[in-house]
Amino acid sequence: MKKNTKIQPVILCGGEGLRLWPISRKSMPKQFYDLLGSGESNLSFILKLVDKPAFEDPIIVSNIKLRALLKKELFRIYPKRKFTVLLEPTVKSTAPALSATINYFDSINIDKDQTLAFLPSDHLFTKGSSLIKELNALVKEGIGEEITLIGVKPEYAEVDYGYIKFKNSKNKLKEVERFVEKPKLGMAKRFIKDNRFLWNTGIFIGKQKTFMNLLKKFYKNHDMVRTAVMDSSIKTEGRVSYILLSKEFFKVSNNSFDKSILEKTSEIKVLPANIAWRDLGSWKSIYNSLKKDKNNNSFFGTDIHSHAVSNSLVYKSELSKKKEILISDISNLVVVDTEDALLVTSLDSSLDFKEILNKSNIKNKDTTSLFHRPWGNYTNLLSEPNVLVKQITVYPRSSMSLQRHFHRSEHWTVLSGKAYVTVGNERKLYKENQSVFIEKRTKHRLENPFKKPVEMIEVQIGDKISEEDIERFDDLYDRME
């Protein structure tokens, strides 16, 4: 039988990216954004990067909360392609994600010598072709019985990256001496003077059986993850097949693959690769990735005005485009403005911003004003204690659940498109400029079987306005709980 020389890519797409708040939030993390104005999201870039003859179709690992957003992005990037997505029921780190993937591959009897490449979806490869060449060369030379990491020579002292120190040798693949995660600035400055230190890109390459053996040996939750995979359910929505991991996954500890496995084994090598790479995990890394003006400033967005500003980043989201921003007499600052939040911090801050955010009582720390659902999305236009006004988009060939509410009534007005609306026992077609009233406790549903999206305004009025005030009777997306 002919040996399979193709690489099986696995795209890790479940992170929250909270260190890039307020742009990146749990409801829409950084991998779905075009953070540097390149014209495509980070996820789009990495998917197109592996859309080459040398690769099998990618497997994507994400979490249930990103299901609707992920589907939308996949369909936007590839209107006709099929995808398989492993969905975690809760957000976990890289060790559970890799364990779930390896167990899934084992359940479908993948070749034990199949080469796998785990790739983060929130990193930047400005010269993607160089990474592809490195991966192809690895496979051509033969993947051994160890895990291979991709390292990059540091360009500057970065405290938010992980570092790999390797042992000097004439071999292309180097033995790993130790890992250092997020060093202090003084230590990072020493690292860039030592040619044995590399930035850790978070890319893991190896055979299926190598990953399986190491996980069995070092990862104590591997069997628990296996149960979550074996008890998973499969749901197909159009061209996307979701593998929904079972609730057993909630019991799994939240550990990184580096800490759980790589730091405990000698069966690893690192390839010092000549690739242009950035982990877009902090505002300092965003600043270092953007062009600078004569005063060493990076301004991202429109209508930003400055006077006597130096060594600073001013980042304005697309949703705050109506604002004018004036910055004066500052240095070494990060200013990030969105439609509902403002961040001002030191450019060189080494504080754990993610921890600070988690401890805060900021109302909108997890969500933007745009909410994604499997059937479409909505924006809150007005929110008062007893009134909520939404602008809703329902995608083509999509449907809301058959549902009812106990504390509110609703008014729906179609702005564009057409849809079938069920109220009680009556199902009727509604078009532009037509409206319908739905009394509380009445079963209702909107269906869009047509080729164009439906835009509508929803006005909720009641004694309690809450997304929890819902009882579903039928749902295309298995949201019955």
LUMMARGU-698595 format. One line per field, with one value per residue (C-alpha): residue number from 1; residue in three letters; chain; x, y, z. Coordinates in steps of 0.2 Angstrom, whole numbers, plus 5000, padded with zeros to 4 digits. Each point is the difference from the previous one (the first is absolute). Example, Ala and Ser with C-alpha at 12.3 -4.5 7.8 and 13.67 -1.06 7.14 Angstrom:
nuvex	1:2;
kevex	ala:ser;
lumnu	A:A;
xx	5062:5006;
yy	4978:5017;
zz	5039:4997;
//
This chain:
nuvex	1:2:3:4:5:6:7:8:9:10:11:12:13:14:15:16:17:18:19:20:21:22:23:24:25:26:27:28:29:30:31:32:33:34:35:36:37:38:39:40:41:42:43:44:45:46:47:48:49:50:51:52:53:54:55:56:57:58:59:60:61:62:63:64:65:66:67:68:69:70:71:72:73:74:75:76:77:78:79:80:81:82:83:84:85:86:87:88:89:90:91:92:93:94:95:96:97:98:99:100:101:102:103:104:105:106:107:108:109:110:111:112:113:114:115:116:117:118:119:120:121:122:123:124:125:126:127:128:129:130:131:132:133:134:135:136:137:138:139:140:141:142:143:144:145:146:147:148:149:150:151:152:153:154:155:156:157:158:159:160:161:162:163:164:165:166:167:168:169:170:171:172:173:174:175:176:177:178:179:180:181:182:183:184:185:186:187:188:189:190:191:192:193:194:195:196:197:198:199:200:201:202:203:204:205:206:207:208:209:210:211:212:213:214:215:216:217:218:219:220:221:222:223:224:225:226:227:228:229:230:231:232:233:234:235:236:237:238:239:240:241:242:243:244:245:246:247:248:249:250:251:252:253:254:255:256:257:258:259:260:261:262:263:264:265:266:267:268:269:270:271:272:273:274:275:276:277:278:279:280:281:282:283:284:285:286:287:288:289:290:291:292:293:294:295:296:297:298:299:300:301:302:303:304:305:306:307:308:309:310:311:312:313:314:315:316:317:318:319:320:321:322:323:324:325:326:327:328:329:330:331:332:333:334:335:336:337:338:339:340:341:342:343:344:345:346:347:348:349:350:351:352:353:354:355:356:357:358:359:360:361:362:363:364:365:366:367:368:369:370:371:372:373:374:375:376:377:378:379:380:381:382:383:384:385:386:387:388:389:390:391:392:393:394:395:396:397:398:399:400:401:402:403:404:405:406:407:408:409:410:411:412:413:414:415:416:417:418:419:420:421:422:423:424:425:426:427:428:429:430:431:432:433:434:435:436:437:438:439:440:441:442:443:444:445:446:447:448:449:450:451:452:453:454:455:456:457:458:459:460:461:462:463:464:465:466:467:468:469:470:471:472:473:474:475:476:477:478:479:480:481;
kevex	met:lys:lys:asn:thr:lys:ile:gln:pro:val:ile:leu:cys:gly:gly:glu:gly:leu:arg:leu:trp:pro:ile:ser:arg:lys:ser:met:pro:lys:gln:phe:tyr:asp:leu:leu:gly:ser:gly:glu:ser:asn:leu:ser:phe:ile:leu:lys:leu:val:asp:lys:pro:ala:phe:glu:asp:pro:ile:ile:val:ser:asn:ile:lys:leu:arg:ala:leu:leu:lys:lys:glu:leu:phe:arg:ile:tyr:pro:lys:arg:lys:phe:thr:val:leu:leu:glu:pro:thr:val:lys:ser:thr:ala:pro:ala:leu:ser:ala:thr:ile:asn:tyr:phe:asp:ser:ile:asn:ile:asp:lys:asp:gln:thr:leu:ala:phe:leu:pro:ser:asp:his:leu:phe:thr:lys:gly:ser:ser:leu:ile:lys:glu:leu:asn:ala:leu:val:lys:glu:gly:ile:gly:glu:glu:ile:thr:leu:ile:gly:val:lys:pro:glu:tyr:ala:glu:val:asp:tyr:gly:tyr:ile:lys:phe:lys:asn:ser:lys:asn:lys:leu:lys:glu:val:glu:arg:phe:val:glu:lys:pro:lys:leu:gly:met:ala:lys:arg:phe:ile:lys:asp:asn:arg:phe:leu:trp:asn:thr:gly:ile:phe:ile:gly:lys:gln:lys:thr:phe:met:asn:leu:leu:lys:lys:phe:tyr:lys:asn:his:asp:met:val:arg:thr:ala:val:met:asp:ser:ser:ile:lys:thr:glu:gly:arg:val:ser:tyr:ile:leu:leu:ser:lys:glu:phe:phe:lys:val:ser:asn:asn:ser:phe:asp:lys:ser:ile:leu:glu:lys:thr:ser:glu:ile:lys:val:leu:pro:ala:asn:ile:ala:trp:arg:asp:leu:gly:ser:trp:lys:ser:ile:tyr:asn:ser:leu:lys:lys:asp:lys:asn:asn:asn:ser:phe:phe:gly:thr:asp:ile:his:ser:his:ala:val:ser:asn:ser:leu:val:tyr:lys:ser:glu:leu:ser:lys:lys:lys:glu:ile:leu:ile:ser:asp:ile:ser:asn:leu:val:val:val:asp:thr:glu:asp:ala:leu:leu:val:thr:ser:leu:asp:ser:ser:leu:asp:phe:lys:glu:ile:leu:asn:lys:ser:asn:ile:lys:asn:lys:asp:thr:thr:ser:leu:phe:his:arg:pro:trp:gly:asn:tyr:thr:asn:leu:leu:ser:glu:pro:asn:val:leu:val:lys:gln:ile:thr:val:tyr:pro:arg:ser:ser:met:ser:leu:gln:arg:his:phe:his:arg:ser:glu:his:trp:thr:val:leu:ser:gly:lys:ala:tyr:val:thr:val:gly:asn:glu:arg:lys:leu:tyr:lys:glu:asn:gln:ser:val:phe:ile:glu:lys:arg:thr:lys:his:arg:leu:glu:asn:pro:phe:lys:lys:pro:val:glu:met:ile:glu:val:gln:ile:gly:asp:lys:ile:ser:glu:glu:asp:ile:glu:arg:phe:asp:asp:leu:tyr:asp:arg:met:glu;
lumnu	A:A:A:A:A:A:A:A:A:A:A:A:A:A:A:A:A:A:A:A:A:A:A:A:A:A:A:A:A:A:A:A:A:A:A:A:A:A:A:A:A:A:A:A:A:A:A:A:A:A:A:A:A:A:A:A:A:A:A:A:A:A:A:A:A:A:A:A:A:A:A:A:A:A:A:A:A:A:A:A:A:A:A:A:A:A:A:A:A:A:A:A:A:A:A:A:A:A:A:A:A:A:A:A:A:A:A:A:A:A:A:A:A:A:A:A:A:A:A:A:A:A:A:A:A:A:A:A:A:A:A:A:A:A:A:A:A:A:A:A:A:A:A:A:A:A:A:A:A:A:A:A:A:A:A:A:A:A:A:A:A:A:A:A:A:A:A:A:A:A:A:A:A:A:A:A:A:A:A:A:A:A:A:A:A:A:A:A:A:A:A:A:A:A:A:A:A:A:A:A:A:A:A:A:A:A:A:A:A:A:A:A:A:A:A:A:A:A:A:A:A:A:A:A:A:A:A:A:A:A:A:A:A:A:A:A:A:A:A:A:A:A:A:A:A:A:A:A:A:A:A:A:A:A:A:A:A:A:A:A:A:A:A:A:A:A:A:A:A:A:A:A:A:A:A:A:A:A:A:A:A:A:A:A:A:A:A:A:A:A:A:A:A:A:A:A:A:A:A:A:A:A:A:A:A:A:A:A:A:A:A:A:A:A:A:A:A:A:A:A:A:A:A:A:A:A:A:A:A:A:A:A:A:A:A:A:A:A:A:A:A:A:A:A:A:A:A:A:A:A:A:A:A:A:A:A:A:A:A:A:A:A:A:A:A:A:A:A:A:A:A:A:A:A:A:A:A:A:A:A:A:A:A:A:A:A:A:A:A:A:A:A:A:A:A:A:A:A:A:A:A:A:A:A:A:A:A:A:A:A:A:A:A:A:A:A:A:A:A:A:A:A:A:A:A:A:A:A:A:A:A:A:A:A:A:A:A:A:A:A:A:A:A:A:A:A:A:A:A:A:A:A:A:A:A:A:A:A:A:A:A:A:A:A:A:A:A:A:A:A:A:A:A:A:A:A:A:A:A:A:A;
xx	5000:5007:5005:4990:5012:4986:4999:4984:4998:4990:4995:4998:4986:4993:5009:4992:5014:4996:5017:4994:4985:4989:5002:5001:4987:4993:4985:5012:5018:5015:5002:4984:5007:5010:5011:5013:4990:5006:4983:4997:4998:5014:4989:4997:5019:5005:4986:5006:5018:4997:4988:5015:5002:5012:4986:4985:4984:5002:4991:4995:4999:4989:4987:4981:4999:5009:4990:4989:5014:5012:4986:4998:5018:5003:4986:5007:5017:4995:4982:5001:5012:4996:5007:5001:5001:5003:4990:5004:4986:5010:5016:5016:5019:5010:5003:4981:4999:5014:4994:4983:5007:5011:4986:4989:5012:5003:4981:4999:5015:5012:5017:5011:5015:4990:5009:4990:5003:4991:4999:4993:4987:5004:5019:5007:5011:5004:5009:4989:5010:5015:4991:4993:5017:5007:4985:5002:5019:4997:4988:5012:5015:4989:4990:5009:4992:5001:4989:5008:4997:5002:5011:5004:5015:4995:5000:4998:4998:4981:4994:4983:5007:5007:5018:5009:5018:5009:5016:5013:5003:5003:4983:4986:4988:5007:4997:4990:5009:4986:4985:4997:4982:4998:5017:5003:5007:5018:5000:4992:5014:5013:4991:5001:5019:5001:4998:4994:4983:4985:4982:4988:4987:4988:5001:5001:5005:5001:4992:4983:5008:5013:4987:4990:5014:5005:4983:4997:5016:4999:4983:4989:4984:5003:4987:4987:5002:4999:4983:4994:5005:4992:4984:4999:4986:5001:4990:5001:4995:5001:5019:5006:5000:5002:5007:4992:5010:4990:4998:5014:5012:4994:5010:5016:5014:5005:5018:5011:5008:5017:4998:4992:5010:5015:5008:5000:5007:5017:4991:4999:5011:4999:5002:5008:4989:5003:4982:4992:4989:4990:4989:4987:4997:5003:4998:5019:5001:4986:5011:5015:4991:4993:5009:5007:5000:5015:4996:5000:4981:4987:4983:4987:4983:4993:4998:5015:5008:5016:5011:5017:4997:5014:5003:4982:4986:4983:4988:4982:4987:4989:4985:5006:5003:4988:5011:5014:5015:5013:5016:5012:5016:5002:5013:5001:4982:4987:4983:4987:4982:4984:4982:4997:5017:5017:5017:5015:5015:5019:5008:5013:4988:5004:4985:4989:4986:4990:4999:4996:4986:4993:5000:4991:4981:5000:4983:5005:5017:4993:4989:5000:4984:4999:4994:5002:4988:4999:4986:5008:5004:4992:5005:4993:4994:4991:5001:4989:4994:4983:5004:5013:5001:5010:5005:5000:5008:4994:5011:4993:4994:5000:4987:4997:4994:4982:4999:4990:5004:4991:5004:5000:4991:5008:4997:5009:5001:5008:5013:5005:4998:4986:4997:4987:4994:4991:4989:4990:4992:5002:5014:5001:5012:5006:5009:5008:4990:4989:4999:4993:4996:5004:4992:5010:4998:4996:5010:5009:5013:5008:5007:5010:5000:5005:5016:5002:5001:4986:5002:4988:4997:4995:4992:4999:4988:4998:5002:5017:5011:5013:5007:4996:4982:4997:4993:5004:4989:5010:5017:5011:5016:4997:4998:4986:5008;
yy	5000:5017:5011:5015:5015:5013:5010:5000:5018:5003:5018:5005:5013:5000:5013:5016:5013:5010:5009:5009:5007:5010:4995:4982:4992:4983:5003:5004:4997:5006:4986:5006:5018:5008:5007:5008:5006:4987:4996:4983:4993:4990:4984:5004:5002:4983:4991:5006:4997:4981:5000:4992:4983:4995:5000:4990:5009:5009:4995:5015:5000:5013:5002:4999:5019:5004:4988:5013:5012:4986:4994:5017:5003:4983:5003:5017:4994:4984:5001:4982:4990:4987:5001:4989:5010:4993:5010:5001:5003:5012:5010:4990:5002:4991:4983:4996:5006:4989:4985:5002:5001:4985:4989:5005:4995:4984:4997:5002:4988:5013:4993:5000:5007:5014:5017:5013:5018:5010:5018:5015:5011:5016:5002:5010:4992:5015:4989:4984:4992:4998:4991:4988:4997:4996:4987:4992:4998:4992:4987:4997:4997:4988:5003:4991:4993:5017:5016:5014:5018:5015:5014:5017:5011:5014:5017:5010:4997:4994:4996:4993:4986:4983:4996:4983:4998:4986:4991:5005:4987:4999:4991:5009:4994:5006:4991:5011:5005:5009:5011:5018:5007:5019:5005:5017:5014:4998:4981:5003:5012:4987:4987:5010:5001:4981:4991:4985:5008:5000:5006:4986:5001:4987:4989:4981:4987:4982:4983:4995:4985:5012:5012:4985:4992:5017:5004:4983:5001:5018:5007:4994:5005:4991:4986:5012:5010:4983:4997:5018:4995:4983:5007:5014:5004:5005:5014:5006:5017:5002:4997:5000:4984:5004:4987:5005:4994:4993:5008:4990:5013:5012:4990:5001:5012:5015:4997:5005:4987:5008:4998:4983:4991:5009:5006:4982:4990:5000:4994:5017:5010:5018:5006:5018:5006:5015:5007:5016:4997:5009:4995:5013:4997:5018:5018:5001:4987:5009:5016:4991:4992:5017:5013:5015:5019:5011:5001:4981:5000:4987:5007:4987:5007:5016:5018:4998:5017:5002:5014:4997:4981:4987:4981:4997:4989:5007:4987:5004:4986:5001:5001:5016:5008:5015:5006:5013:4996:5014:4994:5013:5001:4981:4987:4981:4998:4988:5007:4988:5007:4990:5004:4996:5000:5009:4993:5011:4991:5001:4993:4991:4993:4983:4998:4984:5010:4984:4998:5018:4999:4985:5008:5016:5003:5008:4997:4996:4991:4984:5006:5013:5009:4987:4983:4984:4986:4984:5008:5017:5015:5015:5017:5008:5018:5004:4992:5005:4991:4995:5003:4993:5005:4988:5001:4982:4991:4982:4991:4992:4982:5003:5000:5006:4987:4997:5009:5010:5013:5002:5018:5009:5003:5004:5011:4995:5011:4994:5013:4990:4982:4988:4987:4988:5004:4988:5007:4987:4989:5012:5001:5015:5008:5017:5012:5017:5013:4987:4997:4987:5001:4985:4999:4992:4982:4998:4987:5009:4997:5009:4990:5006:4986:5013:5005:5017:5005:5008:5016:5005:5010:4992:5010:4990:5007:4992:4999:4990:5002:4985:4988:4987:5003:4987:4982:4991:4987:4996:5006:4996:5003:4988:5015:4991:5001;
zz	5000:4995:5015:5003:5000:5002:5016:5011:5006:5016:5003:5018:5001:5017:5009:5008:4996:5016:5000:4984:5009:4996:4982:5003:5012:5004:4988:4986:5003:4991:4987:4991:4998:4987:5014:4988:4986:4988:4993:5008:5017:5009:4998:4981:4998:5008:4991:4983:5006:5001:4984:4990:4992:5014:5013:5004:5004:5016:5017:5010:5019:5009:5013:5000:5004:4983:4990:4991:4997:4994:4987:4993:4998:4992:4988:4996:4996:4991:4993:4994:5011:5013:5018:5015:5017:5017:5012:5018:5012:5010:4997:5004:4996:4988:5009:5000:4982:4994:5010:4992:4983:5002:5008:4985:4987:5009:5000:4981:4998:4993:4994:5016:4990:4993:5002:5010:5001:5014:4995:5011:4991:5009:4994:4986:4986:4989:4988:5000:4985:5011:5013:4987:4993:5018:5003:4983:5003:5017:4992:4985:5012:5010:5016:5015:5016:5009:5000:4990:5005:4989:5007:4994:5004:5011:4992:5017:5018:5002:5017:4994:4989:5005:4997:4995:5004:4990:5001:4987:4986:4982:4997:4992:5014:5017:5017:5012:5016:5009:4998:5007:5000:5000:5008:5009:4988:5007:4996:4983:4996:5004:4989:4984:5003:5001:4983:5009:5004:4989:5001:5002:4986:5007:4985:5004:4987:5002:4996:5006:5010:5008:5006:5007:5009:5008:5005:5008:5009:5007:4999:5015:4992:4983:5004:5006:4984:4990:5009:4995:4982:4999:5008:4988:4988:4982:4993:4982:4995:4981:4996:5018:5010:5019:5012:5016:5015:5015:5017:5006:4993:5014:5012:4991:5008:4990:4995:4986:4989:5004:5019:5000:4987:4992:5016:5006:4985:4991:4984:4992:4988:4994:4983:4999:4985:4989:5000:5005:5015:5013:5014:5000:5018:5008:4995:5000:4986:4990:5002:4994:4985:4993:4990:5010:4996:5003:5018:5002:5002:4992:4997:4994:4994:4993:5007:5013:5003:5010:5007:5009:5001:4999:5002:5002:4992:4997:4994:4994:4997:4984:5011:5008:4983:5003:5014:4998:5011:5005:5010:5007:5010:5004:4998:5001:5001:4993:4996:4994:4996:4995:5000:5018:5009:5001:5005:5006:5006:4999:4984:5011:5013:5005:5012:4997:4991:4998:5019:5003:4988:5007:5018:4993:5000:4983:4993:4982:5002:4992:4986:4986:4994:4986:5006:4989:4999:4989:4990:4998:5011:5009:5007:5015:4995:5017:5017:5014:5015:4992:4981:4988:4982:4989:4981:4995:4984:4996:4988:4984:5003:5019:5013:5018:5013:5003:5017:5012:5014:5017:5004:4984:4984:4983:4985:4984:4985:4984:4993:4985:4992:5005:5012:5007:5017:5011:5014:5010:4987:4985:4988:4988:4988:5005:4988:5001:5011:5007:5019:5012:5019:5011:5017:5015:5002:4982:4990:4985:4987:4985:4985:4985:4987:4987:4991:5008:5019:5009:5010:5013:5016:5016:5014:5016:5014:5017:5019:4997:4985:5000:4987:5013:4998:4987:4998:4984:4992:4984:4995:4985:5010:5015:5012:5010:5017;
//
